[in-house]
Amino acid sequence: MINQIDMKTILHTVLATTLLTVGLNVAAAADKGNAKKPAVDRASATAPVPSGRRLREIVAEKYPQGNVFIAAAINGPMTNPGMDFEILNREFSATTPENDFKQHWIHPEPGHVWRWERGDAYLKNCEAHQQLVRIHGPISPQCSPWARDDSRTAAELRLLMNEFLPALCKRYNKNPVVRWLDVVNETVEKDGTWFGPKPGNDKWENPWTIIGYDNDKYKTPLYIQEAFAIANRDAKNLKLVYNQHTKLERPGMEKVKETILYLRAKGLRVDALGWQAHIDVGWEKVPGNLEYLSELIAWAHTNKLEFHVTENNVKLPKVAQPDENERAAAAFAAIVRVILEHRGTGVVAWNCWRMRDYTGERNERLGLLFAEDGSANKAYYAVQELLQNPPPPAKPQPDMIKGNVKQ
């Protein structure tokens, strides 16, 4: 039998353990979510609510002119239910479906089935939560294995584009929550050469250049002009985006600028320039990076283009570092600060890419606004603070007027 002394010892031990557990939980809750978190059920767990105001509330109050959009790009509710959409609906008044509208999913090959259910489900969620949408279904490397097959001819690729893109435009042209449409994406390499096909169908490549090239001085791929012609015809209610990747290397972005002017010279509407900002931690410290970003936004606004950071994440060191969350926050904040500096001269938008920290397909560690358990990282609070207390707006730059083409 247990005597009184043993019983007292057990009770004291239980009480001490309970108090210690409570104390540790309180201390963890006081930390703004940047310690390494255990794996959680991404579908069913509930995300902790960050301190301070929600991002969408700040945007609605501080930028009522509709010149600033803060958004998130994630996969849709049919493939990504639970916590990510809980955070999306709580924090963001604009969003971009990551994969649900791409050609490889909706219409993989001519005559193939049409799969609209994932995109429609995404828009239904946006309607319920008053979120504007940029459809990411461009003519781009994000295409089906059928399109990337080495045997494809120009006629076959043109047929596929002329089936998929008009159908996409017509289906969502009058949807009340759809505001923007990515028409093309990743057209140019970082050195300014056109991004083209590669052998096989399992690589990251752009087969659409097989359709041919124009006779202009840049030998512009015909698919770019043809895609914008389709969108001009069938998506008259949507703002049309020319999207681009890379780490903002100047030769590639200068080629994109020239291509936008080329399209406008042909009478085609282009409404926005987008940049997919998949950057390394410390990108903002590289001399010239932030200055060129500011120059690019000024050029866009001078040419009556909206400017969108269409995707933004920060690649963390392969080996975890004690200060990596602070460094990721600094990178996000630097880009958002430049975006907000240009809010007085035109429309600016910033999209975080995906919602929570994760390790990518190539073992890349990607830092985002939220930790694995849904708690806010320091990057979230950095963006929150900038939205609440933005930098002074920059003045228009007259030297950017050179090269304008009226639309």
Helices and strands as residue ranges (DSSP letters): H 4-30, H 55-62, E 68-74, H 83-91, E 94-97, H 103-106, H 117-128, E 132-139, H 145-148, H 154-172, E 178-185, G 207-211, H 222-234, E 239-244, H 250-265, E 272-280, G 283-285, H 289-302, E 306-315, H 324-341, E 348-353, E 358-359, E 365-367, H 378-388, G 398-400
